[in-house]
Amino acid sequence: MNEFIQYHRILVVRARPGSESSLQARRRAEAWSDHDARLLVFFHAEGVEHAAAEEPSAEWRRLAGWHGAVLAVCSGSWSRRHDDSPADPFVLSSLVNFWNHALEAREVTCFGVADAG
């Protein structure tokens, strides 16, 4: 049976790697990781490319390794762009899982274009 994990803060990254919004998202995640709270980073739309690009991926991996942030990649957005699975520590997840966690989180913040596919 899967245990439901409650995240205190959720960061949604819809911005492509290298954009100002993606840099702001990573800065926010780093600031949040200094607090004693569970952090979920959910990559959606163009944001899933963070899991594929080498340099941004390394920065997010560092955050996951040092601070225990969970790096979830939208399975629908990923499958429209890639034929394989993202490398660890990135994990595929669904929008349904995201919304279940978002309903219970203390704070949810989004970086990136709201209407990007």
Steps between C-alpha positions, in 0.01 A plus 500: 500500500637842404530745784390855422782748563401853588728768359519833677597688188459425132681678222359465147757563228344565159790713373755365253859449618713814486209742522477767769194325646689172533786674680251665735340160563831344594584792731161462669551125540842558655357757740218266598737209546672686783186456706389180669224418252429236237542641152354365175616650170257416219625555144223558247473612137837641378629456854544126445808584294683567828508122544655454155747788480841429654582823683158586649450135585823501704384802702166336580676171585719687747190646663341156525815340636589763757154605609280200427273680254285267289532571126182390322457529123155515341465170317276645228729794423805272506352233271406762238867603481704187582492124440693398812469562874678787674816411693505475878418683719226626265185285517196495276175607663154602386301820525253308717777428752612862482152632577455254787820630656421863416169482687686409820806724464549819701636684197505445124693733272527485120775630272450512124236572241151404615375399156805306378426142387 
